[in-house]
Amino acid sequence: MSESHTHRHNSERRLLWALLLISGFMLVEVVGGILSGSLALLADAGHMLTDAASLLLAWGAARTARRPADALRTYGYHRIQILAALLNGLAFILLVGWITYEAVQRMLQPVEVMGGMMLVVAVLGLLVNIAAFAILHGGARSDLNLRGAVVHVLGDLLGSVAAIVAAGVILLTGWMPIDPLLSLLVALLILRSAWYVVKSSAHILLEGTPEDVDVELLRRILSERVPAVVDVHHVHVWSLTPERPLLTLHVTVAEEQECAAVLAAVKTLLRERFGITHSTVQVEAGECADH
């Protein structure tokens, strides 16, 4: 078994275990929130839902990346995860709207919350999130999918801490408004993650330029580092997923220059300087045919 195959298998296994932990406890937290009357627990369950969806997307991405391209999908099936992320992000924004509405209603008309049950469920949720973090963190340094999943689980840790604080305040003081107030804090955490998902996935689906690629800098470096290049134009950079940038461009060279050598030099520079391994470069001697 190759090292890369072993790495992918290890990543899938970590993501799957974290997904099962988060998803399983999310259901427990929903039941606990309903029985205890705690909106903070329900809000944290909503946050865990965003994380479960993110983990599912990451796990699905790790698996679908194996599928080869075919006649109908010449780029493969990588964009499925981006489309799913956009839909999930929009659903999470609606979830934030529901939590906010319920929180306002509960501040106007406080609801009795069973602090003891809420505290037990919140502490269990914190332990589950710590376990999920430990599972993912072991491979986070070398895998972008895992690194993204770790960020979401850290957000869940904050949600569990908020629920624990709310339960403690209710048990000690009986002040019920702390529950909807902290649920609003969790809603803000969800909104931040959801907005990032919507913004990033929409940018990719609109064939936007990857954030870490400066087109003008790319043109200048190619012109400076490859002496035979006279002009760089028709530059188009986009991505299938955040980790898979694609590029097409035209380079004009003097007629006496060897096109094959220029092509090799440009592709090497794109790979080493910008991390773009899939590029289509048209080398032209003289006037561009597209003009």
C-alpha positions as CSV (number, residue, x, y, z in Angstrom):
1,M,0.0,0.0,0.0
2,S,1.5,3.4,-1.0
3,E,2.2,6.2,1.5
4,S,-0.4,8.5,-0.1
5,H,-3.0,5.8,-0.1
6,T,-2.3,5.1,3.6
7,H,-2.5,8.8,4.4
8,R,-5.9,9.1,2.6
9,H,-7.2,6.0,4.4
10,N,-6.1,7.4,7.8
11,S,-7.7,10.8,7.0
12,E,-11.0,9.1,6.1
13,R,-10.9,7.0,9.3
14,R,-10.3,10.0,11.5
15,L,-13.1,12.0,9.8
16,L,-15.5,9.1,10.1
17,W,-14.9,8.6,13.8
18,A,-15.3,12.3,14.5
19,L,-18.4,12.4,12.4
20,L,-20.0,9.5,14.3
21,L,-19.2,11.1,17.7
22,I,-20.5,14.6,16.8
23,S,-23.6,13.3,15.0
24,G,-24.5,10.8,17.7
25,F,-24.2,13.3,20.5
26,M,-26.0,16.0,18.5
27,L,-29.2,13.8,18.8
28,V,-28.6,13.4,22.6
29,E,-28.3,17.2,22.9
30,V,-31.5,17.8,21.0
31,V,-33.4,15.5,23.3
32,G,-31.7,17.0,26.3
33,G,-32.5,20.5,25.1
34,I,-36.2,19.6,24.6
35,L,-36.6,17.9,27.9
36,S,-34.7,20.5,29.9
37,G,-36.3,23.4,28.0
38,S,-32.8,24.9,27.3
39,L,-32.5,26.9,24.1
40,A,-28.7,27.1,24.7
41,L,-28.5,23.3,24.3
42,L,-30.7,23.4,21.2
43,A,-28.5,26.2,19.8
44,D,-25.4,24.2,20.5
45,A,-27.0,21.2,18.9
46,G,-27.5,23.4,15.8
47,H,-23.8,24.3,15.9
48,M,-23.0,20.6,16.1
49,L,-25.2,20.1,13.1
50,T,-23.0,22.5,11.1
51,D,-19.9,20.7,12.3
52,A,-21.4,17.3,11.4
53,A,-22.2,18.5,7.9
54,S,-18.7,19.9,7.6
55,L,-17.2,16.6,8.7
56,L,-19.5,14.7,6.3
57,L,-18.4,16.9,3.4
58,A,-14.7,16.4,4.4
59,W,-15.2,12.7,4.6
60,G,-17.1,12.6,1.4
61,A,-14.4,14.7,-0.3
62,A,-11.8,12.2,0.8
63,R,-13.8,9.3,-0.7
64,T,-15.0,11.0,-3.9
65,A,-11.5,12.2,-4.7
66,R,-10.7,8.6,-5.6
67,R,-13.4,8.5,-8.4
68,P,-11.8,9.0,-11.8
69,A,-13.0,11.5,-14.3
70,D,-15.3,10.2,-17.1
71,A,-16.8,11.4,-20.3
72,L,-19.5,13.3,-18.6
73,R,-17.4,14.7,-15.8
74,T,-14.0,15.4,-17.3
75,Y,-12.8,17.2,-14.2
76,G,-14.1,14.5,-11.9
77,Y,-16.7,14.9,-9.1
78,H,-14.9,17.4,-6.8
79,R,-17.5,20.2,-7.2
80,I,-20.2,18.1,-5.5
81,Q,-18.8,19.0,-2.1
82,I,-18.8,22.7,-3.1
83,L,-22.5,22.6,-4.1
84,A,-23.4,20.7,-0.9
85,A,-21.4,23.3,1.2
86,L,-23.3,26.2,-0.4
87,L,-26.7,24.5,0.4
88,N,-25.6,23.7,3.9
89,G,-24.4,27.2,4.5
90,L,-27.7,28.7,3.5
91,A,-29.6,26.2,5.7
92,F,-27.3,27.2,8.6
93,I,-28.2,30.9,8.1
94,L,-31.8,30.0,8.4
95,L,-31.0,28.0,11.6
96,V,-29.4,31.2,13.0
97,G,-32.6,33.1,12.2
98,W,-34.7,30.5,14.1
99,I,-32.4,30.6,17.2
100,T,-32.4,34.4,17.2
101,Y,-36.2,34.5,17.0
102,E,-36.6,31.9,19.9
103,A,-34.0,33.8,22.0
104,V,-35.9,37.1,21.7
105,Q,-39.2,35.4,22.6
106,R,-37.6,33.8,25.6
107,M,-36.1,37.0,26.8
108,L,-39.6,38.6,26.6
109,Q,-41.3,35.6,28.2
110,P,-38.7,33.6,30.2
111,V,-39.1,29.8,30.1
112,E,-38.3,27.6,33.1
113,V,-35.1,25.6,32.4
114,M,-34.0,22.4,34.2
115,G,-30.4,23.5,35.1
116,G,-29.3,20.1,36.4
117,M,-30.1,18.2,33.2
118,M,-28.8,21.0,31.1
119,L,-25.5,20.9,32.9
120,V,-25.1,17.1,32.6
121,V,-25.8,17.2,28.8
122,A,-23.5,20.2,28.3
123,V,-20.6,18.6,30.2
124,L,-21.0,15.4,28.2
125,G,-21.0,17.5,25.0
126,L,-17.8,19.1,26.0
127,L,-16.2,15.7,26.5
128,V,-17.4,14.5,23.1
129,N,-16.0,17.6,21.5
130,I,-12.7,17.1,23.2
131,A,-12.6,13.5,22.0
132,A,-13.4,14.6,18.4
133,F,-10.7,17.3,18.6
134,A,-8.1,14.7,19.7
135,I,-9.1,12.3,16.9
136,L,-8.8,15.0,14.2
137,H,-5.7,16.8,15.6
138,G,-3.5,13.8,15.1
139,G,-3.6,14.3,11.4
140,A,-4.4,18.0,11.1
141,R,-0.9,19.2,10.2
142,S,-0.7,17.4,6.9
143,D,-4.3,17.4,5.6
144,L,-6.4,20.5,4.7
145,N,-9.7,18.7,5.1
146,L,-8.8,17.7,8.7
147,R,-7.5,21.2,9.5
148,G,-10.8,22.7,8.4
149,A,-12.7,20.2,10.5
150,V,-10.6,21.0,13.5
151,V,-11.7,24.7,13.3
152,H,-15.4,23.6,13.4
153,V,-14.9,21.3,16.4
154,L,-13.2,24.1,18.3
155,G,-16.3,26.2,17.7
156,D,-18.3,23.4,19.1
157,L,-16.1,23.4,22.2
158,L,-17.0,27.1,22.8
159,G,-20.7,26.2,22.4
160,S,-20.5,23.5,25.0
161,V,-18.7,25.9,27.4
162,A,-21.5,28.5,26.8
163,A,-24.1,25.9,27.7
164,I,-22.2,24.9,30.8
165,V,-21.9,28.5,32.0
166,A,-25.7,29.0,31.4
167,A,-26.5,25.9,33.4
168,G,-24.3,27.0,36.2
169,V,-25.8,30.5,36.4
170,I,-29.3,29.0,36.4
171,L,-28.5,26.5,39.2
172,L,-26.7,29.2,41.3
173,T,-29.0,32.2,40.7
174,G,-32.1,31.0,39.0
175,W,-31.6,33.8,36.4
176,M,-33.3,32.2,33.3
177,P,-32.4,35.0,30.7
178,I,-28.8,33.7,30.7
179,D,-30.0,30.7,28.5
180,P,-31.3,32.7,25.6
181,L,-28.4,35.3,25.9
182,L,-25.8,32.6,25.6
183,S,-27.8,30.9,22.8
184,L,-27.4,34.1,20.8
185,L,-23.6,33.8,21.3
186,V,-23.7,30.3,19.9
187,A,-25.9,31.6,17.0
188,L,-23.2,34.1,16.2
189,L,-20.6,31.3,16.1
190,I,-22.8,29.4,13.6
191,L,-23.4,32.5,11.5
192,R,-19.7,33.2,11.3
193,S,-19.0,29.7,10.0
194,A,-22.0,29.6,7.8
195,W,-21.2,32.9,6.1
196,Y,-17.7,31.8,5.4
197,V,-19.0,28.5,3.9
198,V,-21.5,30.4,1.7
199,K,-19.0,33.1,0.6
200,S,-16.2,30.6,-0.2
201,S,-18.4,28.1,-2.0
202,A,-20.2,30.8,-4.1
203,H,-16.8,32.2,-5.0
204,I,-15.6,28.8,-6.3
205,L,-18.9,28.1,-8.2
206,L,-18.6,31.5,-9.9
207,E,-15.1,30.5,-11.0
208,G,-13.5,33.1,-8.8
209,T,-9.7,33.5,-8.5
210,P,-8.3,31.6,-5.6
211,E,-7.6,33.9,-2.6
212,D,-3.9,33.0,-2.5
213,V,-3.2,33.8,-6.2
214,D,-2.4,37.3,-7.3
215,V,-2.9,37.5,-11.1
216,E,-0.9,40.6,-11.6
217,L,2.0,39.2,-9.5
218,L,1.8,35.9,-11.5
219,R,2.0,37.8,-14.8
220,R,5.0,39.9,-13.6
221,I,6.9,36.9,-12.2
222,L,6.4,34.9,-15.4
223,S,7.7,37.8,-17.5
224,E,10.7,38.4,-15.2
225,R,11.7,34.8,-14.5
226,V,11.3,33.4,-18.0
227,P,13.4,35.7,-20.2
228,A,12.0,34.5,-23.5
229,V,8.5,35.6,-22.5
230,V,7.5,38.9,-24.1
231,D,3.9,39.1,-22.9
232,V,1.5,37.2,-20.6
233,H,-2.3,37.6,-21.4
234,H,-5.7,35.8,-21.3
235,V,-4.9,34.7,-17.7
236,H,-7.8,32.7,-16.1
237,V,-7.4,31.1,-12.7
238,W,-10.1,29.2,-10.8
239,S,-10.5,26.1,-8.7
240,L,-12.4,22.9,-8.5
241,T,-12.0,23.0,-4.7
242,P,-9.9,25.2,-2.5
243,E,-7.0,22.6,-2.8
244,R,-7.3,22.2,-6.6
245,P,-6.5,25.4,-8.5
246,L,-6.6,25.5,-12.3
247,L,-5.1,27.9,-14.8
248,T,-5.1,28.8,-18.5
249,L,-3.0,31.5,-20.0
250,H,-1.2,32.6,-23.2
251,V,2.4,33.6,-23.4
252,T,4.0,35.5,-26.3
253,V,7.6,34.8,-27.2
254,A,10.0,36.1,-29.8
255,E,9.9,34.1,-33.0
256,E,13.4,32.7,-32.5
257,Q,12.7,31.3,-29.1
258,E,12.0,27.6,-28.7
259,C,8.4,27.1,-27.6
260,A,8.8,23.8,-25.9
261,A,11.5,25.1,-23.6
262,V,9.4,28.2,-22.7
263,L,6.4,25.9,-22.0
264,A,8.4,23.7,-19.6
265,A,9.8,26.7,-17.8
266,V,6.4,28.4,-17.4
267,K,4.8,25.2,-16.0
268,T,7.7,24.6,-13.6
269,L,7.4,28.1,-12.3
270,L,3.6,27.8,-11.9
271,R,4.0,24.6,-9.9
272,E,6.9,25.7,-7.7
273,R,5.9,29.3,-7.0
274,F,2.1,29.2,-7.0
275,G,1.3,25.6,-6.3
276,I,-0.7,25.2,-9.6
277,T,-0.1,21.7,-10.9
278,H,-2.9,21.7,-13.5
279,S,-2.3,24.4,-16.1
280,T,-3.0,24.9,-19.8
281,V,-0.4,27.2,-21.4
282,Q,-0.6,28.4,-25.0
283,V,2.8,29.6,-26.3
284,E,2.5,32.0,-29.3
285,A,5.3,33.4,-31.5
286,G,3.9,36.7,-32.7
287,E,0.4,38.0,-32.7
288,C,-2.2,36.2,-30.5
289,A,-4.7,34.4,-32.7
290,D,-7.6,35.3,-30.3
291,H,-7.0,39.0,-30.9
